[in-house]
Amino acid sequence: QVQLVESGGGLVQAGGSLRLSCAASGSISSINAMGWYRQGPGKQRDLVASITSAGSTNYADSVKGRFTISRDNAKNTVYLQMNSLKPEDTAVYYCAAEPKNSGRRFYWGQGTQVTVSS
């Protein structure tokens, strides 16, 4: 079992920055890639960014150049640095961990609210 706990959400003005953290605990060795998803009001949950254990990253087009995902394997923590925030970034942000066993479902955190005011 893996548990994911997000932190760092909050209220910021447009153009501001936030850094989200996701601490993983439990069976860490079972985790492959990790990532961040978000779900805005009335919208589906979409991938924001992902990172592999080797450090390869992938970003949604809407956040490229503004968000940076990183991973500290020693601390079992993944981060999402969010710069130049826009009101459209307002959402609940969820940390996700992909099991090495492809037959298992993703592990999910409880989410952290990010609100960007205009």
C-alpha atoms as a printed R data frame, in Angstrom:
    type eleno elety resid chain resno       x      y       z
1   ATOM     1    CA   GLN     A     1   0.000  0.000   0.000
2   ATOM     2    CA   VAL     A     2   1.054  3.567  -0.754
3   ATOM     3    CA   GLN     A     3  -0.242  6.708   0.888
4   ATOM     4    CA   LEU     A     4   0.110 10.139  -0.712
5   ATOM     5    CA   VAL     A     5  -0.321 13.407   1.161
6   ATOM     6    CA   GLU     A     6  -0.408 16.722  -0.704
7   ATOM     7    CA   SER     A     7   0.360 20.111   0.754
8   ATOM     8    CA   GLY     A     8   1.102 23.638  -0.399
9   ATOM     9    CA   GLY     A     9  -2.190 24.666  -1.926
10  ATOM    10    CA   GLY     A    10  -3.761 28.005  -1.218
11  ATOM    11    CA   LEU     A    11  -5.003 31.287  -2.605
12  ATOM    12    CA   VAL     A    12  -2.782 33.418  -4.818
13  ATOM    13    CA   GLN     A    13  -3.227 36.301  -7.207
14  ATOM    14    CA   ALA     A    14  -2.814 35.864 -10.929
15  ATOM    15    CA   GLY     A    15   0.855 35.917 -11.813
16  ATOM    16    CA   GLY     A    16   1.862 34.506  -8.457
17  ATOM    17    CA   SER     A    17   3.495 31.224  -7.542
18  ATOM    18    CA   LEU     A    18   2.880 28.180  -5.389
19  ATOM    19    CA   ARG     A    19   4.807 25.001  -4.747
20  ATOM    20    CA   LEU     A    20   2.900 21.819  -4.103
21  ATOM    21    CA   SER     A    21   4.442 18.882  -2.295
22  ATOM    22    CA   CYS     A    22   3.418 15.253  -2.243
23  ATOM    23    CA   ALA     A    23   4.917 12.954   0.348
24  ATOM    24    CA   ALA     A    24   4.671  9.236  -0.290
25  ATOM    25    CA   SER     A    25   4.777  6.572   2.370
26  ATOM    26    CA   GLY     A    26   4.251  2.855   2.547
27  ATOM    27    CA   SER     A    27   5.504  0.536  -0.167
28  ATOM    28    CA   ILE     A    28   7.650  3.120  -1.953
29  ATOM    29    CA   SER     A    29   9.528  0.516  -3.957
30  ATOM    30    CA   SER     A    30   6.304 -0.347  -5.757
31  ATOM    31    CA   ILE     A    31   6.041  3.130  -7.337
32  ATOM    32    CA   ASN     A    32   7.083  3.834 -10.903
33  ATOM    33    CA   ALA     A    33   6.181  7.288 -12.190
34  ATOM    34    CA   MET     A    34   4.512 10.011 -10.156
35  ATOM    35    CA   GLY     A    35   2.510 12.973 -11.274
36  ATOM    36    CA   TRP     A    36   0.024 15.706 -10.634
37  ATOM    37    CA   TYR     A    37  -3.530 15.874 -11.893
38  ATOM    38    CA   ARG     A    38  -6.079 18.620 -11.421
39  ATOM    39    CA   GLN     A    39  -9.826 18.947 -11.552
40  ATOM    40    CA   GLY     A    40 -11.492 22.327 -11.858
41  ATOM    41    CA   PRO     A    41 -15.161 23.057 -11.176
42  ATOM    42    CA   GLY     A    42 -17.321 21.199 -13.657
43  ATOM    43    CA   LYS     A    43 -14.291 19.719 -15.421
44  ATOM    44    CA   GLN     A    44 -12.698 16.323 -15.711
45  ATOM    45    CA   ARG     A    45  -9.523 15.329 -13.928
46  ATOM    46    CA   ASP     A    46  -6.595 15.939 -16.271
47  ATOM    47    CA   LEU     A    47  -2.881 15.257 -16.151
48  ATOM    48    CA   VAL     A    48  -0.786 18.311 -15.321
49  ATOM    49    CA   ALA     A    49   2.702 16.840 -15.151
50  ATOM    50    CA   SER     A    50   4.443 13.541 -14.562
51  ATOM    51    CA   ILE     A    51   7.947 12.391 -13.731
52  ATOM    52    CA   THR     A    52   9.641  9.009 -13.828
53  ATOM    53    CA   SER     A    53  12.090  7.649 -11.286
54  ATOM    54    CA   ALA     A    54  14.863  8.536 -13.734
55  ATOM    55    CA   GLY     A    55  13.697 12.134 -13.904
56  ATOM    56    CA   SER     A    56  12.008 12.240 -17.303
57  ATOM    57    CA   THR     A    57   9.140 14.728 -17.298
58  ATOM    58    CA   ASN     A    58   5.974 15.338 -19.234
59  ATOM    59    CA   TYR     A    59   3.640 18.341 -19.109
60  ATOM    60    CA   ALA     A    60   0.225 19.310 -20.294
61  ATOM    61    CA   ASP     A    61   0.420 21.929 -23.029
62  ATOM    62    CA   SER     A    62  -1.494 24.389 -20.865
63  ATOM    63    CA   VAL     A    63   1.241 24.503 -18.219
64  ATOM    64    CA   LYS     A    64   4.421 24.145 -20.264
65  ATOM    65    CA   GLY     A    65   6.880 26.883 -19.452
66  ATOM    66    CA   ARG     A    66   5.058 27.781 -16.238
67  ATOM    67    CA   PHE     A    67   5.045 24.623 -14.105
68  ATOM    68    CA   THR     A    68   7.958 22.408 -13.148
69  ATOM    69    CA   ILE     A    69   7.686 18.952 -11.646
70  ATOM    70    CA   SER     A    70  10.554 17.478  -9.665
71  ATOM    71    CA   ARG     A    71  11.163 14.426  -7.539
72  ATOM    72    CA   ASP     A    72  13.316 13.789  -4.500
73  ATOM    73    CA   ASN     A    73  13.611 10.031  -4.310
74  ATOM    74    CA   ALA     A    74  15.551 10.167  -1.042
75  ATOM    75    CA   LYS     A    75  12.636 11.964   0.606
76  ATOM    76    CA   ASN     A    76   9.952 10.093  -1.313
77  ATOM    77    CA   THR     A    77   8.496 13.422  -2.323
78  ATOM    78    CA   VAL     A    78   7.366 14.965  -5.596
79  ATOM    79    CA   TYR     A    79   6.940 18.695  -6.103
80  ATOM    80    CA   LEU     A    80   5.088 20.936  -8.497
81  ATOM    81    CA   GLN     A    81   6.438 24.460  -8.789
82  ATOM    82    CA   MET     A    82   3.724 26.629 -10.303
83  ATOM    83    CA   ASN     A    83   4.678 30.042 -11.636
84  ATOM    84    CA   SER     A    84   2.767 32.684 -13.565
85  ATOM    85    CA   LEU     A    85  -0.484 31.295 -12.256
86  ATOM    86    CA   LYS     A    86  -3.698 32.065 -14.081
87  ATOM    87    CA   PRO     A    87  -7.315 31.937 -12.888
88  ATOM    88    CA   GLU     A    88  -7.762 28.982 -15.238
89  ATOM    89    CA   ASP     A    89  -5.335 27.036 -13.029
90  ATOM    90    CA   THR     A    90  -7.863 27.058 -10.194
91  ATOM    91    CA   ALA     A    91  -8.575 23.446  -9.312
92  ATOM    92    CA   VAL     A    92  -8.090 20.705  -6.808
93  ATOM    93    CA   TYR     A    93  -4.658 19.256  -7.459
94  ATOM    94    CA   TYR     A    94  -4.118 15.557  -6.865
95  ATOM    95    CA   CYS     A    95  -0.882 13.688  -6.488
96  ATOM    96    CA   ALA     A    96  -0.762 10.322  -8.224
97  ATOM    97    CA   ALA     A    97   1.625  7.397  -8.161
98  ATOM    98    CA   GLU     A    98   1.812  4.776 -10.884
99  ATOM    99    CA   PRO     A    99   2.443  1.249  -9.602
100 ATOM   100    CA   LYS     A   100   5.240 -0.744 -11.193
101 ATOM   101    CA   ASN     A   101   2.693 -3.516 -11.433
102 ATOM   102    CA   SER     A   102   0.675 -2.378 -14.443
103 ATOM   103    CA   GLY     A   103  -2.261 -4.440 -13.272
104 ATOM   104    CA   ARG     A   104  -2.832 -2.180 -10.264
105 ATOM   105    CA   ARG     A   105  -4.745  1.085 -10.187
106 ATOM   106    CA   PHE     A   106  -3.025  4.406  -9.533
107 ATOM   107    CA   TYR     A   107  -2.555  5.566  -5.972
108 ATOM   108    CA   TRP     A   108  -4.145  8.967  -5.280
109 ATOM   109    CA   GLY     A   109  -3.753 11.642  -2.669
110 ATOM   110    CA   GLN     A   110  -6.700 13.475  -1.154
111 ATOM   111    CA   GLY     A   111  -6.066 16.654  -3.121
112 ATOM   112    CA   THR     A   112  -5.130 20.212  -2.281
113 ATOM   113    CA   GLN     A   113  -7.065 23.278  -3.390
114 ATOM   114    CA   VAL     A   114  -5.371 25.900  -5.539
115 ATOM   115    CA   THR     A   115  -7.299 29.102  -6.139
116 ATOM   116    CA   VAL     A   116  -5.978 31.856  -8.387
117 ATOM   117    CA   SER     A   117  -7.733 35.201  -8.208
118 ATOM   118    CA   SER     A   118  -7.890 37.604 -11.128
